[in-house]
Amino acid sequence: MADTIEASEVQVLACAGTFPWWSVLLWGICAIIIGIMFLTTPVITTIAMITLIGAWWFVGGIFSFISLATDRSHLALKVITAILSLFAGLVILAYPLFSTLVILPFFVMIIAIWGILIGGTQLFHGYSAKDWGSAALGLLSVIFGILLLVYPLQAALSLPFVAGIFALIGGISAIMGSINLRKMQTS
């Protein structure tokens, strides 16, 4: 037990020099602001986030084309990726409301499939290793994934609230972590 505590302390100390404490604090404050926005104005914030994803994909498509000037390896894959990114980005930027109505259920489906696959893997591992806690978590993950597949519209409507809660929790954790990081970096 003492070896695990020492190993985790070493990992924390190794990561302490990676980021300045103020950048973790800034990230935490931004996460809290985004969390509050998701919880107070979920529709507007979700549309804004989907629009940012569209801009990200559009710019990514441009950079994929630019990268072809210096590296022509995997040419077909890069061209297809660039065209799809540009197309998806343009569609989202041109129709942000419609895109939000399409992308949110798509995200829910991906989360559902991911939950079923990860849960099934955890369930199998828990059963074969006689780790009933892992098996129970795997079963819950599979049930969660199935519920998302059965009720995708309700899940899509609740996604901004879930994102807001996670952003608040992550932001508070980052702020608390930045305080500890500052103490570690100054000592």
Sequence and secondary structure as in RCSB ss.txt:
>XXXX:A:sequence
MADTIEASEVQVLACAGTFPWWSVLLWGICAIIIGIMFLTTPVITTIAMITLIGAWWFVGGIFSFISLATDRSHL
ALKVITAILSLFAGLVILAYPLFSTLVILPFFVMIIAIWGILIGGTQLFHGYSAKDWGSAALGLLSVIFGILLLV
YPLQAALSLPFVAGIFALIGGISAIMGSINLRKMQTS
>XXXX:A:secstr
 HHHHHHHHHHHHHHHTTS HHHHHHHHHHHHHHHHHHHHSHHHHHHHHHHHHHHHHHHHHHHHHHHTTT  TTH
HHHHHHHHHHHHHHHHHHH HHHHHHHHHHHHHHHHHHHHHHHHHHHHHHHHHTT HHHHHHHHHHHHHHHHHHH
SHHHHHHHHHHHHHHHHHHHHHHHHHHHHHHHHHHH 
